[in-house]
Amino acid sequence: MTELARFLRNLRRDAGDPRETFAHRLRIGLAVAALILLISALR
């Protein structure tokens, strides 16, 4: 469980530039959405 918490903490990445932060969060969100779509398609 601590590895998961460490991984999620590293994904957070608070950059000084708001555009970089937004782009990073958008990429993470799209990756999670693709993962959910893939899992639901396999069921």
Phi, psi and omega in degrees: 000326180291330177294320178296316179297320179295317179299314180293326178294322178290332178290336186297307173045086177272099179275160179289328182273120181299329179293321178294320178297315179297315180297320180295314180294326177294317178297318179296317179298318178293323178294318179294318179297318178295321178296317178296317178297318179296316179296319181290330179287333181280344181280000000 
